[in-house]
Amino acid sequence: MRAAQITRFGDWRTVVVTDAPVPTPGPAEVLVRVAASTINVVGTVESVGATVRGFSPGERVWGIRAGASGMKSKTGVTADYAVVDARRLARAPRVARRS
């Protein structure tokens, strides 16, 4: 997958787009295929950890990964996939399509 990562302190030039492995969710985490991100993330559930209840692959979700515990040793959310603590996710509302 492709991921935009900040590898050192500095301005916008410190952001590097790299190839990274798709992360694997831990027991209480959800792997999300990212559609859009900032500090928050919106996307589609790809897989869930062993103890996750209430989310299924294919569901649209949104959530937050901000904070030291949410970002430590992770690729971040500016990537094709992100692992998110299930407690920080909710189902995204359905988008009404205009005719």
C-alpha positions in Angstrom: 0.0 0.0 0.0 1.0 3.6 -0.3 1.4 5.7 2.8 2.3 9.4 3.3 4.6 9.5 6.3 6.5 12.3 8.2 9.9 10.9 8.8 11.4 13.9 10.6 10.4 17.3 12.1 10.1 20.1 9.5 7.9 21.6 6.9 5.8 20.0 4.1 9.0 18.6 2.5 9.3 16.1 5.3 6.3 14.2 4.1 7.4 11.1 2.1 5.1 8.8 0.1 6.3 5.3 0.6 5.3 1.7 0.0 4.4 0.0 3.3 2.9 -3.4 4.2 -0.9 -3.5 4.8 -1.2 -3.5 8.6 -2.8 -6.3 10.5 -5.5 -5.4 13.1 -4.9 -6.5 16.7 -7.6 -8.2 18.7 -9.6 -5.0 19.4 -8.8 -3.2 16.2 -10.4 -2.8 12.7 -8.6 -2.6 9.4 -10.1 0.2 7.4 -9.6 0.8 3.6 -9.2 4.6 3.7 -11.4 6.7 1.5 -10.5 10.1 3.1 -8.5 11.2 6.0 -7.2 14.1 8.2 -6.8 13.4 11.9 -10.0 11.4 11.4 -10.7 8.6 8.9 -13.6 7.5 6.8 -13.6 4.3 4.8 -14.7 0.7 4.5 -14.1 -2.1 7.0 -11.8 -4.7 5.5 -11.4 -7.0 8.5 -11.8 -7.0 12.2 -9.8 -8.3 15.2 -10.9 -11.3 17.2 -12.7 -9.5 20.0 -14.4 -6.8 17.8 -18.2 -6.8 17.9 -20.5 -4.6 15.9 -18.5 -4.1 12.7 -18.4 -6.2 9.6 -16.4 -6.2 6.4 -17.9 -3.9 3.8 -19.4 -1.4 6.2 -18.7 2.3 5.8 -17.2 3.8 9.0 -15.6 6.9 10.4 -13.5 7.5 13.4 -10.5 9.1 15.0 -6.9 7.9 15.6 -5.6 11.1 17.2 -3.5 10.9 20.4 -0.3 9.2 21.3 -1.8 5.8 21.9 -3.6 5.9 18.6 -0.7 6.8 16.4 2.3 5.1 18.1 4.2 2.8 15.7 1.5 3.0 13.1 1.5 4.2 9.5 -1.1 6.8 10.3 -4.3 7.4 8.4 -2.9 9.0 5.3 -2.5 5.7 3.7 -4.5 3.1 1.7 -5.3 1.2 4.9 -5.3 2.1 8.6 -5.8 0.1 11.7 -8.1 1.8 14.2 -9.2 0.9 17.7 -12.8 -0.3 17.4 -13.9 2.0 20.3 -12.9 5.0 18.2 -15.1 4.0 15.2 -18.8 4.5 14.3 -20.9 3.6 11.3 -20.8 6.4 8.7 -24.2 7.9 7.8 -25.6 6.9 4.4 -25.1 9.6 1.8 -28.2 10.6 -0.1 -27.7 10.5 -3.8 -29.2 13.3 -5.9 -31.1 12.4 -9.0 
